[in-house]
């Protein structure tokens, strides 16, 4: 079986598979941001989470090892979702989907 990623209004939680129908709850992650979608990238071992709201703005979180951070790459601010030309962080209220395996 595999781990289960659960996006909530209180952050991202991971149900870690312990075998035999047993899971261990880990989290919350992403500093309590609302998370709309999360995906694991088997090629890199990273977990990506998309979310945000009217207060935090849109954002894509990434987990590498045990550390979580809002993506600071070329998609800083609302551009993190790759959709909007504005540079103001709160111009958009959320990011609804991320896809593993894409590179820019």
URUR-V262812 format. One line per field, one symbol per residue. ss: DSSP state (@ for helix, = for strand, . for the rest). psi: psi as a letter, one per 40 degrees, with the letter a starting at -180 (. if undefined). burial: 1 if it has 16 or more other ideal C-beta (glycine too) atoms within 10 Angstrom, else 0. A space follows every 50 residues. Layout:
# URUR-V262812
ss = ???
psi = ???
burial = ???
This chain:
# URUR-V262812
ss = ...=====..=========..========@@@..=======....===== ===...========..====......@@@@@.......@@@......... ....
psi = iiihhhhieeahihhhheiffhihhiaiiffeihhdiiiihddeeihhhh aiadddiiihiihhbehiihheaefiadedefdieiehdedieiheiihi eii.
burial = 00001010001111000000000000111100111111111000001111 11000111111110000101100010111110000000100101100100 0000
